[in-house]
């Protein structure tokens, strides 16, 4: 009986570990997005003065969740893990209770951008985990000892997740779950297409009427009755996103990004860029323009764009200001998580993204811009998903089989 009870306690701890590790990895995958969620929590709790540390606070909790999940699954440091898990679950449950009571328009961020839960769903999840934690940890003793090799597997998993976090901070996320991910089509590009209509032909035979398409008309034994034409507005096979751009005069310029080959250099925090980084963006604008692209510098609408380039040489100021458009902060940070990063579009289809420190050379832009945009975007999206899945399988395999 005692052995069966201990196994059940370990099973409950294992379930909590899976939830914690998954949520932590998804947050580490997208540090900028996690920082934005942390900002929304600071705003909700009237702690706006802490916004300056939102990114690092989000990283702290993401690491706490990830490492706690690793220890729960591997079974190492069981008493310490029980205490840390109980504290985190108490904090998470208290926050979700407040979210349910006050119902602010924000996401709980339990699983980053990968999975969105309502406030009630988040609360129910936490209450279920609280029950599992009570079974797993109370009383706070007699947890047993793991095999020594589990300390090795926990260390390998922790180092791997830390490497993922460093990569995500330096570059764009390993997989993209924003509204602007590879394969997404800009809404403005639909305006250049003719309306798509579908013709349906109605035939009758032996008192029975049926609908036929133009490609599948019946034989001569059927009698034609009438035809119907409907406008096809549903595009279930495409992800559509709206990218609202404005020029210096405030005019709407959405079509500028939705026609032909376009590279958008997006800057959501211009004050943090050094003169050298602005020079790099100016060089990118010049290079892409010479290679047949339409370069766009997308800035956060602040009303003080002119002063951003005042310390730069005249040619660079001209390149930046003449290609500058504005959009709201949320749109820019969703378009590309890297401040100063580049995003390539082809006829309104989002093909690929690059981080600011990883901008491609002329040849890379040439290859990505002249290929089949839909195929390239599909390859990029599939490659990202497979890479993330492979990483998750690797971490869980290390914890379970070493």
C-alpha positions in Angstrom: 0.0 0.0 0.0 2.8 2.4 0.9 4.7 1.7 -2.3 1.6 2.2 -4.4 0.9 5.5 -2.6 4.4 6.7 -3.3 4.1 5.8 -6.9 0.9 7.8 -7.2 2.6 10.8 -5.5 5.4 10.6 -8.0 2.8 10.4 -10.8 1.1 13.6 -9.6 4.5 15.4 -9.4 5.3 14.1 -12.9 2.1 15.6 -14.3 2.8 19.0 -12.7 6.3 18.8 -14.1 5.0 18.3 -17.7 2.8 21.4 -17.4 5.6 23.5 -15.8 8.3 22.4 -18.2 6.1 22.9 -21.3 4.9 26.4 -20.1 8.5 27.4 -19.2 10.0 26.3 -22.5 7.2 28.1 -24.5 8.0 31.3 -22.5 11.8 30.9 -23.0 11.1 30.4 -26.7 9.7 34.0 -27.0 11.3 36.3 -24.4 9.9 39.5 -26.0 6.4 38.1 -26.0 6.8 36.9 -22.4 8.1 40.4 -21.4 4.9 42.0 -22.9 2.8 39.6 -20.9 4.7 40.6 -17.8 4.1 44.2 -18.6 0.4 43.6 -18.8 0.6 42.0 -15.3 2.5 45.0 -14.0 -0.2 47.2 -15.4 -3.0 45.1 -13.9 -1.3 45.2 -10.5 -0.6 49.0 -10.8 3.1 48.3 -10.8 3.9 50.1 -14.1 7.1 51.5 -12.7 8.5 47.9 -13.0 8.0 47.8 -16.8 11.8 48.5 -17.2 12.5 45.0 -15.9 9.6 43.2 -17.5 11.7 41.2 -19.9 14.1 40.0 -17.1 11.2 39.3 -14.7 9.5 37.2 -17.4 12.8 35.3 -18.0 13.2 34.7 -14.2 9.7 33.2 -13.9 10.2 31.2 -17.2 13.5 29.7 -15.8 11.8 29.0 -12.5 9.0 27.2 -14.2 11.4 25.3 -16.5 13.8 24.2 -13.9 11.0 23.3 -11.5 9.4 21.2 -14.2 12.8 19.5 -14.9 13.2 18.6 -11.2 9.6 17.3 -10.9 10.0 15.0 -13.9 13.5 13.8 -13.0 12.7 13.5 -9.3 15.8 15.3 -8.0 16.0 17.6 -5.0 12.5 16.4 -4.1 11.9 18.4 -0.8 13.2 21.7 -2.2 11.2 21.1 -5.4 8.0 20.5 -3.4 8.4 23.8 -1.6 9.2 25.8 -4.7 6.3 24.2 -6.7 3.9 24.9 -3.8 5.0 28.6 -3.7 4.7 29.0 -7.5 1.3 27.3 -7.7 0.0 29.5 -4.8 1.2 32.6 -6.6 -0.2 31.5 -10.0 -3.6 30.5 -8.4 -3.9 33.8 -6.6 -3.2 35.8 -9.8 -5.7 33.8 -11.8 -8.3 34.4 -9.1 -7.8 38.1 -9.4 -8.0 37.8 -13.2 -11.3 36.0 -12.9 -12.7 38.6 -10.5 -11.6 41.7 -12.4 -11.6 40.2 -15.9 -9.0 42.5 -17.5 -8.5 42.3 -21.3 -5.2 40.4 -21.2 -3.9 36.9 -21.7 -2.7 34.9 -18.7 0.4 33.9 -20.6 0.5 30.4 -19.1 1.9 28.9 -22.3 3.2 32.0 -24.0 1.9 32.6 -27.6 1.5 28.8 -28.2 -1.7 28.3 -26.3 -4.2 31.0 -25.1 -6.5 30.3 -22.2 -9.4 32.3 -20.8 -9.2 33.5 -17.2 -11.6 30.7 -16.1 -9.6 28.0 -18.0 -6.4 29.2 -16.4 -8.0 29.1 -13.0 -9.4 25.6 -13.5 -6.0 24.4 -14.7 -4.3 25.9 -11.6 -6.9 24.4 -9.2 -6.4 21.0 -10.7 -2.6 21.4 -10.4 -3.1 22.4 -6.7 -5.0 19.2 -6.1 -2.2 17.2 -7.7 0.4 19.1 -5.6 -1.5 18.4 -2.4 -1.4 14.7 -3.2 2.2 14.8 -4.3 3.7 16.9 -1.5 1.6 16.6 1.7 3.0 15.6 4.1 6.3 17.3 3.3 8.4 14.2 4.0 9.1 10.6 2.8 9.7 11.6 -0.8 12.3 8.9 -1.5 15.5 9.3 -3.4 16.0 9.3 -7.2 18.6 7.2 -9.1 21.9 9.1 -9.3 21.8 9.2 -13.1 18.7 11.5 -12.8 20.9 14.3 -11.6 22.8 14.0 -14.9 19.6 14.0 -17.0 18.3 17.0 -15.1 21.6 18.9 -15.7 21.6 18.1 -19.4 18.0 19.2 -19.7 18.7 22.4 -17.8 21.7 23.3 -19.9 19.7 22.6 -23.1 16.8 24.9 -22.0 19.3 27.6 -21.0 20.9 27.4 -24.5 17.4 27.8 -26.0 16.8 30.9 -23.9 20.1 32.4 -24.9 19.4 31.7 -28.6 15.9 33.3 -28.3 17.3 36.4 -26.7 19.9 36.9 -29.4 17.8 35.9 -32.4 14.1 35.5 -33.3 12.1 32.6 -31.8 12.8 29.1 -32.9 9.2 28.8 -33.9 6.7 31.6 -34.6 3.2 31.7 -33.1 2.4 35.3 -33.7 -0.2 36.6 -36.1 2.7 37.3 -38.5 4.3 33.9 -39.0 5.7 32.5 -42.3 2.9 31.8 -44.7 0.6 34.6 -43.4 -0.9 36.8 -46.1 -1.5 40.5 -45.7 -5.1 41.6 -45.9 -4.2 44.4 -48.2 -3.0 42.0 -50.9 -6.5 40.6 -51.3 -7.7 44.0 -52.7 -5.6 43.5 -55.8 -7.3 40.1 -56.6 -10.5 39.8 -58.6 -13.5 38.5 -56.6 -13.7 34.8 -56.8 -17.1 33.3 -57.6 -18.3 29.7 -57.6 -21.0 28.6 -60.0 -23.4 25.8 -58.9 -25.6 24.0 -61.4 -28.9 22.5 -60.3 -30.3 19.5 -62.2 -33.4 17.3 -61.8 -34.0 13.6 -62.4 -37.0 11.5 -61.4 -38.2 14.3 -59.0 -34.8 14.6 -57.3 -32.7 17.7 -57.6 -29.0 17.8 -57.0 -26.2 20.4 -57.1 -23.3 20.0 -59.5 -20.1 21.9 -60.0 -18.8 22.9 -63.5 -16.1 20.2 -63.2 -18.7 17.5 -62.4 -21.8 18.0 -64.6 -24.2 15.0 -64.9 -25.1 13.0 -68.0 -27.9 13.8 -70.5 -30.5 11.9 -68.4 -30.6 14.9 -66.0 -32.6 18.0 -66.7 -31.0 21.4 -66.1 -33.1 23.6 -63.7 -31.0 26.7 -62.9 -27.6 27.9 -61.9 -26.5 29.9 -58.9 -23.3 32.0 -58.4 -21.9 32.8 -55.0 -19.0 35.0 -54.0 -16.2 33.1 -52.3 -15.2 35.1 -49.2 -14.0 32.3 -47.0 -10.3 31.5 -47.2 -9.9 28.8 -44.6 -6.6 27.6 -46.1 -4.9 31.0 -45.6 -3.9 33.0 -42.5 -4.8 36.6 -43.0 -3.2 39.5 -41.0 -3.7 43.2 -41.2 -0.5 45.4 -41.4 -1.7 49.0 -41.1 1.0 51.4 -42.3 0.9 55.2 -42.3 3.3 57.6 -44.1 4.6 60.9 -42.7 1.4 62.7 -43.5 -0.8 60.1 -41.8 -2.1 58.5 -45.0 -2.9 54.8 -45.0 -0.3 52.9 -47.1 -1.2 49.2 -46.4 -0.6 48.3 -50.1 3.0 49.4 -49.9 3.9 46.1 -48.1 1.5 43.9 -50.0 2.7 44.4 -53.6 5.8 42.8 -55.2 9.0 42.0 -53.3 9.2 43.9 -50.0 11.6 43.9 -47.1 10.5 45.6 -43.9 13.0 46.7 -41.3 10.9 47.0 -38.2 12.0 49.1 -35.1 9.6 49.0 -32.1 12.1 50.6 -29.7 14.1 53.2 -31.7 15.7 54.8 -28.6 17.7 51.6 -27.9 19.4 51.5 -31.3 22.9 52.8 -31.6 24.1 55.0 -34.5 26.0 51.9 -35.9 22.7 50.0 -35.9 20.9 52.8 -37.8 23.8 52.8 -40.2 23.3 49.0 -40.7 19.6 49.5 -41.4 20.4 52.3 -43.9 22.8 50.0 -45.7 20.1 47.3 -45.8 17.6 49.7 -47.3 20.1 50.7 -50.0 21.0 47.1 -50.8 17.5 45.7 -51.0 16.4 48.7 -53.1 19.2 48.0 -55.6 18.2 44.4 -55.8 14.6 45.0 -56.9 12.9 45.0 -53.5 10.7 47.8 -52.0 12.5 48.6 -48.7 10.4 49.9 -45.8 11.5 51.2 -42.5 8.7 50.6 -40.0 8.8 52.7 -36.9 6.7 53.0 -33.8 4.3 55.9 -34.1 5.7 58.5 -31.6 5.6 61.8 -33.5 9.3 62.3 -33.1 10.8 60.4 -36.0 12.8 63.3 -37.4 15.1 63.4 -34.3 16.0 59.8 -34.6 18.4 60.3 -37.5 19.7 63.7 -36.6 23.2 62.5 -35.7 23.6 60.4 -38.8 25.3 61.4 -42.1 23.1 63.1 -44.7 22.9 60.1 -47.1 21.9 57.7 -44.3 19.3 60.2 -43.0 17.8 60.5 -46.4 17.6 56.7 -46.9 16.0 56.2 -43.5 13.5 59.1 -43.6 12.5 58.6 -47.2 11.5 54.9 -46.6 10.0 55.4 -43.1 6.4 54.4 -42.3 4.7 54.1 -38.9 2.5 51.5 -37.2 1.4 50.8 -33.7 3.7 49.1 -31.2 1.8 45.8 -31.0 1.8 45.4 -34.8 5.6 46.0 -35.1 6.5 43.7 -32.2 4.3 41.0 -33.6 5.8 41.4 -37.1 9.3 40.7 -35.9 10.4 40.1 -32.3 13.9 41.5 -33.1 14.2 45.3 -32.7 15.7 46.3 -36.1 15.0 42.9 -37.7 13.9 42.3 -41.2 10.8 40.6 -42.7 10.5 39.6 -46.3 7.2 39.6 -48.2 6.4 38.5 -51.7 3.0 39.6 -53.2 1.7 40.0 -49.6 2.9 36.6 -48.4 5.3 36.6 -45.4 8.2 34.5 -46.5 10.9 34.8 -43.8 12.2 36.8 -40.9 15.7 37.7 -39.7 17.0 39.1 -36.4 18.8 42.4 -36.3 22.1 40.7 -35.6 21.5 38.1 -38.4 20.5 40.2 -41.4 21.2 38.4 -44.7 23.5 39.5 -47.4 22.4 40.5 -51.0 22.5 36.9 -52.2 20.1 35.7 -49.5 17.6 38.4 -50.3 17.9 37.6 -54.0 17.2 33.9 -53.4 14.2 34.5 -51.0 12.6 37.2 -53.1 12.6 35.5 -56.5 11.4 32.0 -55.4 7.9 30.8 -54.9 6.8 32.7 -51.8 4.1 30.2 -50.7 6.5 27.3 -51.0 9.3 29.1 -49.3 7.0 30.2 -46.4 5.7 26.7 -46.1 9.2 25.3 -45.9 10.2 27.9 -43.3 7.1 27.3 -41.1 7.5 23.5 -41.3 11.1 23.7 -40.5 10.4 25.9 -37.4 7.7 23.5 -36.2 9.8 20.4 -36.6 12.8 22.1 -34.9 10.6 23.0 -31.8 9.1 19.5 -31.7 12.5 17.9 -32.0 13.8 20.0 -29.1 10.8 19.1 -26.9 11.2 15.4 -27.7 14.9 15.6 -26.9 14.4 17.3 -23.5 11.6 14.8 -22.5 13.7 11.8 -23.8 16.7 13.0 -21.7 14.6 13.3 -18.6 12.7 10.0 -19.1 15.4 7.6 -20.4 18.7 8.7 -18.9 
